[in-house]
């Protein structure tokens, strides 16, 4: 899992014992941190272990909340024991701010069933080749979700050169192959020409929901743009309100188009407005921005395409993931320049290699 650097001022002393909250679907443990530090985590068996860059006061004790049974703090190591049948947790670190110190946040699904990896048939996403590691080591492989946009009843943008659903799937499959070579587990929201639901809202929710099962480091939704023939370039989005003067039509189209797209965009915009005051949401958005910047930079450097920049908008598919989540438009299928390129297997490989490299950069994985 990627290491996170915490910034901000020390606003108070740290308490080794966690604050425990029971929420809808998960239990949250919050440990106050004493100062700016780093944190890395792994889940092995029924234990969540977090290694900090600064020590905490030694302490341990039982926990009676759903999904957890005990905690122990020893110097720079925080260990949480999971209840029987539980095997996943989401670990976040928040900087100091809003009158609070820096915090370590551990979310554990309340039910054992919710702790499982997404329920997709195993045969549809082959298990990656094992990575040989020194005897006696226990390393959790980072995991990302790749979402090839559209598919099935919704082909997405269609031009004389390409169909969006075909390009996004091919780029996702090629990106997965490269990530697997570097020891990253990959979940595909689809690996054939299919939809997850004929209802667009349920389809998008099912895709984004795959990022909330188990320990997922990033969610990347891949799309192809469409506009007038003169429009060109690559752009990458993270969730939020559209930039001032931004065109809402793209979010509406990717959210299903027509009245459905308008309604889902309206709902997503409401969520974006609420998140302005949510510190945990802001932490996710900050890391989503970092991922978007790395993806945009790598794709532009590899392709020489017009740089349309990193932006925010209310895309429904990146609204719900609790992990860093972005949506990337890899080019305009409607462009007489980019349409033929997107139809080329060689160009799709260039896109996939750059996308994979950006994700590896974000995960701090070579």
ABEGO torsion letter per residue (X at the ends): XBBBBBBEBBAEBBBABBBBBBBBGBBBBBBBBABBBBBBBBBBEABBBBBBABBBBBBBEBBABBGBABBBBBEABBBBBBBBGBABBBBBBBBBEGGBBBBBBBBBBABAAAABBBBBBAAABBBBBBBBBBBGBBBBBBBBBBBBBEEEABAEBBBAABBAAAAAAAAAAAAAAAAAAAGBBBBBABABBBBABABAAAAAAAAAAAAABEBBABBBBBBBBBBBAABBEBBBBBBEBBBBGBBAAAAAAAAGEEAAAAAAAAAAAAAAAAAAABAAAAAAAAAAAAAAAAAAAAAAAAAGBBBAEBBBBBBAAAAABABBBBBBBAEBAABAAAAAAAABAAAAAAAAAAAAAAAAAAAGBX
